[in-house]
Amino acid sequence: MKTMSTAQVAAQVGIDRVTLERWIRDGKVKLPETIAIGARRFRLWTAADAERVRRVKARTYRKGRGRKPSQKGK
């Protein structure tokens, strides 16, 4: 089973790593398995985890979201 880093999953899905971290913090994405090596902890993302992130992106992420409609012509 191949594992990926958080940055690799974000790149594969097409979002920024910071966006993925925010989705994790907000509870939109479930944390994958973590391992501890010494004092550091690492997330091990699988292909299934990446697919879950892809589904969250399809459901919540839109480019330009939050922009106000143009007031031209009114």
C-alpha angles and dihedrals in degrees: 000000000000117000130200137201124247091256092051092051092048091050092047092051093043102245133109119266090239090057091052091048090051092050089052091049092048092049096245092120124042115232115252124227113300128207129197120224108182108312094337128089123210131194116227110206120195129200089261090054090050090051089052089054090048090055091050089051092051090050101044114013122086125163110244094016112166097028114137118239115259115266094207115128096020 
